[in-house]
Amino acid sequence: MQNVVLVNWRERKASIVEAAVEAINTNTIPETKTRTKERKPTMREQDWFFPGGLFLDAHTLPSSFTSFLPPPSSSLRQPLSFKCFCSTPIGGAAFLSLSFSFNRTAPDQSYGPESAHHKRVQDHALSEHTHKLQVNGSAVLNMTKHLWAGVVAAMVSRTFVAPLERLKLEYIVRGEQKSLYELIQTIAASQGLKGFWKGNFVNILRTAPFKAINFYAYDTYRNKLTRMLGNEESTNFQRFVAGAAAGITATLLCLPMDTIRTVMVAPGGEALGGVIGAFRHMIKTEGFFSLYKGLVPSIISMAPSGAVYYGIYDILKSAYLHSPEGMKRIQNMKEEVQELTALEQLELGPLRTLLYGAIAGCCSEAATYPFEVVRRQLQMQVRATRLNALATCIKIVEQGGVGALYAGLVPSLLQVLPSAAISYFVYEFMKIVLKVEST
């Protein structure tokens, strides 16, 4: 009996191999003679090697098998190879294994009827993903260049006016009553020429990110507001709002470094051991939030300061560019763009850029200087005798009158004039050099 079953399985194996070859050559499913109507195999028949399960008949291959075969048009460079194994029957049943392999040269050949569409979908998704990465990478690079333009502008301007900044702090922090000439003589005699640049490195560490964030935030906020409201050009109100928002943003991010610098130039600040020493001292004695002393008056000060500074400059710039002279200059620049240097590509020109920056800086400083005085006094207070902003302002007026709120205004304006002029000039110049795109 066992020999009879084995012979039958050998015959069945040969029939299956012939059916596989015919299906590969024609990519069709031969019809069985014994099956009278189509039926869907059950899960049991699909999962196990029972008669009528894997193959419904000796001459029939299921569609799930032939769907993986190449279409008749595919180029087969190598012959098919088959391996067919039949185990020894056990209890009247036997297990059959059929495998085949082939080689083809077409690298993009696929087997499923939906594989071509699936490949197109994958290619489209990959293309979109690559495009998004390119756009995001370009935006990040442009933002970095934009910020670096502000950093360079702050470094150049602050180093240039560091002596005037030192004089202003002497009046505000130390409460100097000497005349400007006498104060200059005192610093030169006690600390030498380098005394006028005392704290300049810390000042750059504070103002470089502050200015960079300010410039970038203003341009971004202004352009976003213009697009949101559907305007072709920013209105004056949008310029002031964007300037105020930029000032607040920069203040929140950079106030701790400004507080450390103020503590360093105050009496006894030399003994703290530089930036790191002052930072550790403040954290240890007064806690982390002592770095944000004067936050409220700082925001109250920087919001109108940013609004006036950036708003005034932009208004003056827009007025000139819409004037006949400005429109003629822009037209000439477009015609000769390949021959112009970076300085010649400044829309306002070098002198007008410096002038408008100085005017904007003076307006901003004069409008917000009392807030600056109050903020510096708040940063000097210790926890035991700390007062709020209003009480500090009242105390300053009681001790020195209203004029005390403007102590150091003259050296401050002398410092702001070149600082604001150079700052905007270098910023506009670096945007051209770095090829910063509008945000």
VOVEXMI-325702 format. One record per residue (C-alpha): residue number from 1; x, y, z. Coordinates in nm, 3 decimals. Layout:
// VOVEXMI-325702
PT   num        xx        yy        zz
PT   NUM         X         Y         Z
...
***
This chain:
// VOVEXMI-325702
PT   num        xx        yy        zz
PT     1     0.000     0.000     0.000
PT     2     0.282     0.238     0.086
PT     3     0.446     0.178    -0.253
PT     4     0.120     0.260    -0.432
PT     5     0.083     0.591    -0.244
PT     6     0.444     0.683    -0.320
PT     7     0.393     0.618    -0.691
PT     8     0.080     0.832    -0.688
PT     9     0.267     1.119    -0.523
PT    10     0.549     1.093    -0.776
PT    11     0.294     1.128    -1.053
PT    12     0.130     1.419    -0.871
PT    13     0.471     1.586    -0.828
PT    14     0.542     1.561    -1.202
PT    15     0.199     1.709    -1.280
PT    16     0.259     2.004    -1.044
PT    17     0.599     2.079    -1.200
PT    18     0.443     2.078    -1.548
PT    19     0.166     2.306    -1.429
PT    20     0.421     2.549    -1.277
PT    21     0.621     2.566    -1.601
PT    22     0.306     2.626    -1.805
PT    23     0.191     2.902    -1.564
PT    24     0.531     3.076    -1.582
PT    25     0.535     3.068    -1.963
PT    26     0.178     3.189    -2.009
PT    27     0.113     3.368    -1.677
PT    28    -0.228     3.199    -1.668
PT    29    -0.398     2.954    -1.437
PT    30    -0.492     2.628    -1.609
PT    31    -0.845     2.518    -1.558
PT    32    -0.899     2.187    -1.379
PT    33    -1.107     1.921    -1.532
PT    34    -1.238     1.790    -1.206
PT    35    -1.349     2.126    -1.063
PT    36    -1.694     2.231    -1.181
PT    37    -1.715     2.575    -1.017
PT    38    -1.489     2.829    -0.848
PT    39    -1.463     2.823    -0.472
PT    40    -1.258     3.021    -0.220
PT    41    -1.028     2.810    -0.002
PT    42    -1.092     2.820     0.369
PT    43    -0.834     2.938     0.620
PT    44    -0.761     2.575     0.706
PT    45    -0.697     2.498     0.340
PT    46    -0.477     2.805     0.299
PT    47    -0.267     2.743     0.605
PT    48    -0.189     2.374     0.576
PT    49    -0.063     2.132     0.312
PT    50    -0.382     1.928     0.277
PT    51    -0.508     1.799    -0.056
PT    52    -0.698     2.084    -0.222
PT    53    -0.529     2.333     0.010
PT    54    -0.195     2.454    -0.129
PT    55    -0.291     2.336    -0.478
PT    56    -0.655     2.278    -0.555
PT    57    -0.567     2.014    -0.808
PT    58    -0.269     1.843    -0.960
PT    59    -0.306     2.064    -1.271
PT    60    -0.414     2.388    -1.103
PT    61    -0.206     2.664    -0.934
PT    62    -0.372     2.924    -0.711
PT    63    -0.368     3.292    -0.813
PT    64    -0.166     3.376    -0.500
PT    65     0.116     3.171    -0.649
PT    66     0.106     3.294    -1.009
PT    67     0.079     3.661    -0.901
PT    68     0.447     3.642    -0.805
PT    69     0.552     3.517    -1.147
PT    70     0.691     3.754    -1.410
PT    71     0.463     3.858    -1.698
PT    72     0.521     3.706    -2.040
PT    73     0.692     4.028    -2.160
PT    74     0.966     4.013    -1.900
PT    75     1.310     3.919    -2.024
PT    76     1.443     3.603    -1.871
PT    77     1.812     3.575    -1.946
PT    78     1.867     3.263    -1.739
PT    79     1.661     2.939    -1.745
PT    80     1.432     2.857    -1.459
PT    81     1.550     2.607    -1.203
PT    82     1.310     2.388    -1.006
PT    83     1.348     2.186    -0.692
PT    84     1.070     1.952    -0.591
PT    85     1.082     1.736    -0.283
PT    86     0.835     1.477    -0.158
PT    87     0.865     1.329     0.188
PT    88     0.787     0.969     0.275
PT    89     0.412     0.924     0.314
PT    90     0.295     0.880     0.667
PT    91    -0.048     0.750     0.736
PT    92    -0.158     0.793     0.377
PT    93    -0.038     1.158     0.357
PT    94     0.276     1.314     0.216
PT    95     0.431     1.663     0.219
PT    96     0.538     1.833    -0.101
PT    97     0.784     2.120    -0.141
PT    98     0.828     2.312    -0.468
PT    99     1.076     2.597    -0.522
PT   100     1.197     2.785    -0.830
PT   101     1.439     3.064    -0.911
PT   102     1.529     3.275    -1.213
PT   103     1.753     3.567    -1.310
PT   104     1.650     3.873    -1.506
PT   105     1.828     4.183    -1.624
PT   106     1.561     4.449    -1.590
PT   107     1.637     4.623    -1.254
PT   108     1.297     4.782    -1.225
PT   109     1.096     4.466    -1.299
PT   110     0.829     4.391    -1.039
PT   111     0.591     4.102    -0.989
PT   112     0.267     4.221    -0.836
PT   113    -0.005     4.381    -1.052
PT   114    -0.006     4.687    -0.823
PT   115     0.372     4.711    -0.777
PT   116     0.421     4.970    -1.055
PT   117     0.163     5.200    -0.897
PT   118     0.313     5.137    -0.553
PT   119     0.658     5.227    -0.686
PT   120     0.526     5.554    -0.832
PT   121     0.365     5.642    -0.499
PT   122     0.692     5.569    -0.317
PT   123     0.891     5.779    -0.565
PT   124     0.647     6.068    -0.527
PT   125     0.661     6.049    -0.146
PT   126     1.042     6.037    -0.156
PT   127     1.048     6.337    -0.389
PT   128     0.820     6.537    -0.158
PT   129     1.027     6.443     0.146
PT   130     1.348     6.547    -0.029
PT   131     1.189     6.878    -0.131
PT   132     1.079     6.947     0.226
PT   133     1.429     6.874     0.355
PT   134     1.575     7.112     0.100
PT   135     1.327     7.388     0.190
PT   136     1.382     7.343     0.564
PT   137     1.757     7.334     0.519
PT   138     1.746     7.651     0.311
PT   139     1.529     7.825     0.574
PT   140     1.765     7.726     0.856
PT   141     2.068     7.845     0.660
PT   142     1.898     8.177     0.581
PT   143     1.801     8.226     0.946
PT   144     2.160     8.155     1.052
PT   145     2.297     8.410     0.808
PT   146     2.034     8.660     0.923
PT   147     2.136     8.617     1.285
PT   148     2.506     8.642     1.201
PT   149     2.444     8.973     1.027
PT   150     2.302     9.106     1.355
PT   151     2.589     8.957     1.558
PT   152     2.856     9.126     1.346
PT   153     2.667     9.456     1.358
PT   154     2.654     9.443     1.740
PT   155     3.021     9.347     1.777
PT   156     3.145     9.629     1.555
PT   157     2.917     9.898     1.696
PT   158     2.966     9.809     2.063
PT   159     3.343     9.789     2.039
PT   160     3.349    10.128     1.869
PT   161     3.141    10.301     2.137
PT   162     3.261    10.103     2.442
PT   163     3.424    10.411     2.607
PT   164     3.096    10.606     2.590
PT   165     2.908    10.305     2.727
PT   166     3.148    10.297     3.022
PT   167     3.086    10.667     3.096
PT   168     2.710    10.615     3.086
PT   169     2.729    10.328     3.334
PT   170     2.943    10.537     3.570
PT   171     2.665    10.797     3.586
PT   172     2.381    10.548     3.622
PT   173     2.534    10.279     3.846
PT   174     2.788    10.470     4.057
PT   175     2.593    10.796     4.067
PT   176     2.889    11.009     3.959
PT   177     2.849    11.385     4.009
PT   178     3.162    11.485     3.820
PT   179     3.154    11.657     3.484
PT   180     3.213    11.449     3.175
PT   181     3.569    11.581     3.129
PT   182     3.659    11.515     3.494
PT   183     3.520    11.161     3.476
PT   184     3.729    11.086     3.166
PT   185     4.041    11.208     3.345
PT   186     3.962    10.995     3.651
PT   187     3.920    10.672     3.454
PT   188     4.232    10.736     3.247
PT   189     4.441    10.806     3.556
PT   190     4.320    10.508     3.760
PT   191     4.280    10.234     3.496
PT   192     4.458    10.359     3.186
PT   193     4.326    10.351     2.832
PT   194     4.198     9.996     2.861
PT   195     3.972    10.110     3.146
PT   196     3.738    10.260     2.888
PT   197     3.682     9.912     2.743
PT   198     3.625     9.751     3.084
PT   199     3.343     9.500     3.056
PT   200     3.332     9.529     2.677
PT   201     3.371     9.153     2.624
PT   202     3.073     9.086     2.850
PT   203     2.889     9.369     2.678
PT   204     2.945     9.200     2.342
PT   205     2.828     8.867     2.485
PT   206     2.509     9.043     2.590
PT   207     2.446     9.274     2.297
PT   208     2.551     9.041     2.014
PT   209     2.271     8.787     2.067
PT   210     2.038     9.069     2.177
PT   211     2.089     9.266     1.856
PT   212     2.084     8.955     1.639
PT   213     1.752     8.839     1.786
PT   214     1.614     9.194     1.766
PT   215     1.697     9.241     1.399
PT   216     1.582     8.894     1.298
PT   217     1.264     8.907     1.505
PT   218     1.170     9.251     1.371
PT   219     1.210     9.152     1.005
PT   220     1.023     8.826     1.066
PT   221     0.735     8.979     1.263
PT   222     0.694     9.266     1.018
PT   223     0.682     9.041     0.713
PT   224     0.447     8.793     0.884
PT   225     0.208     9.073     0.983
PT   226     0.212     9.212     0.631
PT   227     0.127     8.874     0.479
PT   228    -0.136     8.794     0.742
PT   229    -0.321     9.120     0.679
PT   230    -0.289     9.090     0.303
PT   231    -0.097     9.415     0.251
PT   232     0.158     9.470    -0.022
PT   233     0.370     9.683     0.213
PT   234     0.394     9.721     0.590
PT   235     0.197    10.003     0.748
PT   236     0.348    10.227     1.015
PT   237     0.135    10.059     1.281
PT   238     0.265     9.715     1.177
PT   239     0.622     9.845     1.196
PT   240     0.573     9.973     1.552
PT   241     0.402     9.649     1.663
PT   242     0.677     9.436     1.509
PT   243     0.945     9.652     1.673
PT   244     0.780     9.622     2.016
PT   245     0.742     9.244     1.981
PT   246     1.107     9.211     1.874
PT   247     1.223     9.412     2.176
PT   248     1.024     9.194     2.416
PT   249     1.151     8.872     2.255
PT   250     1.515     8.979     2.278
PT   251     1.474     9.099     2.637
PT   252     1.332     8.770     2.759
PT   253     1.621     8.576     2.607
PT   254     1.912     8.807     2.693
PT   255     1.833     8.979     3.024
PT   256     2.046     8.743     3.244
PT   257     2.370     8.841     3.070
PT   258     2.284     9.209     3.104
PT   259     2.225     9.166     3.477
PT   260     2.563     8.993     3.521
PT   261     2.740     9.273     3.336
PT   262     2.575     9.539     3.554
PT   263     2.683     9.356     3.872
PT   264     3.041     9.328     3.742
PT   265     3.085     9.704     3.690
PT   266     2.919     9.789     4.024
PT   267     3.132     9.857     4.335
PT   268     3.288     9.530     4.449
PT   269     3.217     9.361     4.117
PT   270     3.588     9.320     4.044
PT   271     3.620     9.070     4.331
PT   272     3.360     8.829     4.185
PT   273     3.600     8.684     3.931
PT   274     3.457     8.763     3.590
PT   275     3.141     8.638     3.420
PT   276     3.143     8.287     3.566
PT   277     3.219     8.416     3.915
PT   278     2.942     8.674     3.904
PT   279     2.699     8.412     3.774
PT   280     2.783     8.167     4.053
PT   281     2.765     8.440     4.316
PT   282     2.417     8.550     4.209
PT   283     2.281     8.196     4.187
PT   284     2.426     8.102     4.526
PT   285     2.322     8.413     4.719
PT   286     1.994     8.516     4.554
PT   287     1.875     8.225     4.341
PT   288     1.828     8.175     3.968
PT   289     1.555     8.434     3.921
PT   290     1.789     8.706     4.043
PT   291     1.923     8.698     3.688
PT   292     1.588     8.843     3.582
PT   293     1.596     9.142     3.811
PT   294     1.414     9.431     3.651
PT   295     1.230     9.212     3.399
PT   296     0.910     9.418     3.408
PT   297     1.074     9.758     3.359
PT   298     1.303     9.599     3.100
PT   299     1.003     9.485     2.897
PT   300     0.830     9.818     2.953
PT   301     1.148     9.986     2.833
PT   302     1.236     9.763     2.539
PT   303     0.888     9.741     2.391
PT   304     0.863    10.116     2.313
PT   305     1.237    10.131     2.246
PT   306     1.217     9.862     1.978
PT   307     0.898    10.012     1.838
PT   308     1.055    10.358     1.802
PT   309     1.399    10.242     1.684
PT   310     1.291     9.998     1.414
PT   311     0.972    10.183     1.329
PT   312     1.139    10.522     1.276
PT   313     1.420    10.374     1.065
PT   314     1.176    10.179     0.849
PT   315     0.947    10.480     0.805
PT   316     1.239    10.701     0.696
PT   317     1.366    10.429     0.464
PT   318     1.023    10.371     0.307
PT   319     0.971    10.745     0.258
PT   320     1.300    10.777     0.072
PT   321     1.245    10.468    -0.147
PT   322     0.906    10.607    -0.256
PT   323     1.050    10.946    -0.337
PT   324     1.154    11.028    -0.698
PT   325     1.520    11.019    -0.595
PT   326     1.482    10.684    -0.424
PT   327     1.290    10.523    -0.710
PT   328     1.552    10.646    -0.957
PT   329     1.828    10.498    -0.740
PT   330     1.653    10.160    -0.720
PT   331     1.601    10.159    -1.096
PT   332     1.969    10.231    -1.158
PT   333     2.068     9.956    -0.915
PT   334     1.855     9.701    -1.102
PT   335     2.018     9.793    -1.431
PT   336     2.373     9.773    -1.295
PT   337     2.331     9.498    -1.036
PT   338     2.616     9.285    -1.178
PT   339     2.867     9.570    -1.152
PT   340     2.781     9.701    -0.804
PT   341     2.982     9.633    -0.488
PT   342     2.817     9.547    -0.157
PT   343     2.838     9.910    -0.042
PT   344     2.681    10.033    -0.364
PT   345     2.396     9.783    -0.326
PT   346     2.273     9.952    -0.006
PT   347     1.925    10.079    -0.092
PT   348     1.975    10.401     0.105
PT   349     2.342    10.440     0.025
PT   350     2.614    10.443     0.297
PT   351     2.565    10.799     0.427
PT   352     2.187    10.789     0.438
PT   353     2.193    10.449     0.611
PT   354     2.420    10.590     0.883
PT   355     2.207    10.905     0.918
PT   356     1.872    10.727     0.944
PT   357     2.016    10.478     1.193
PT   358     2.147    10.761     1.413
PT   359     1.812    10.946     1.405
PT   360     1.620    10.629     1.496
PT   361     1.861    10.551     1.779
PT   362     1.837    10.901     1.932
PT   363     1.457    10.900     1.920
PT   364     1.448    10.557     2.084
PT   365     1.698    10.647     2.358
PT   366     1.532    10.978     2.452
PT   367     1.186    10.821     2.466
PT   368     1.281    10.531     2.693
PT   369     1.581    10.652     2.894
PT   370     1.397    10.683     3.233
PT   371     1.304    10.313     3.209
PT   372     1.671    10.233     3.156
PT   373     1.767    10.420     3.475
PT   374     1.502    10.239     3.680
PT   375     1.605     9.903     3.538
PT   376     1.972     9.954     3.627
PT   377     1.881    10.052     3.982
PT   378     1.663     9.741     4.022
PT   379     1.951     9.520     3.908
PT   380     2.172     9.671     4.180
PT   381     1.932     9.594     4.465
PT   382     1.982     9.300     4.701
PT   383     1.703     9.077     4.825
PT   384     1.682     9.232     5.174
PT   385     1.613     9.585     5.048
PT   386     1.454     9.510     4.712
PT   387     1.181     9.746     4.592
PT   388     0.940     9.712     4.303
PT   389     0.976     9.920     3.987
PT   390     0.732    10.195     4.090
PT   391     0.884    10.234     4.437
PT   392     1.233    10.247     4.285
PT   393     1.124    10.518     4.042
PT   394     0.973    10.725     4.326
PT   395     1.290    10.682     4.534
PT   396     1.507    10.807     4.245
PT   397     1.288    11.117     4.202
PT   398     1.287    11.188     4.578
PT   399     1.666    11.167     4.599
PT   400     1.759    11.356     4.282
PT   401     1.446    11.508     4.135
PT   402     1.299    11.434     3.790
PT   403     1.635    11.510     3.634
PT   404     1.775    11.199     3.806
PT   405     1.570    10.988     3.565
PT   406     1.781    11.136     3.286
PT   407     2.119    11.104     3.459
PT   408     2.380    11.022     3.197
PT   409     2.153    11.106     2.903
PT   410     2.417    11.319     2.726
PT   411     2.691    11.051     2.721
PT   412     2.418    10.799     2.642
PT   413     2.309    10.998     2.336
PT   414     2.670    11.042     2.233
PT   415     2.705    10.668     2.256
PT   416     2.374    10.592     2.081
PT   417     2.438    10.820     1.783
PT   418     2.739    10.627     1.648
PT   419     2.620    10.295     1.789
PT   420     2.280    10.303     1.618
PT   421     2.428    10.441     1.296
PT   422     2.705    10.182     1.276
PT   423     2.474     9.903     1.390
PT   424     2.219     9.951     1.111
PT   425     2.489    10.023     0.854
PT   426     2.682     9.703     0.931
PT   427     2.358     9.502     0.952
PT   428     2.237     9.614     0.608
PT   429     2.586     9.562     0.465
PT   430     2.619     9.208     0.608
PT   431     2.277     9.108     0.474
PT   432     2.404     9.190     0.126
PT   433     2.738     9.016     0.179
PT   434     2.575     8.701     0.322
PT   435     2.292     8.714     0.067
PT   436     2.017     8.701     0.328
PT   437     1.672     8.645     0.179
PT   438     1.364     8.824     0.305
PT   439     1.174     8.627     0.570
***
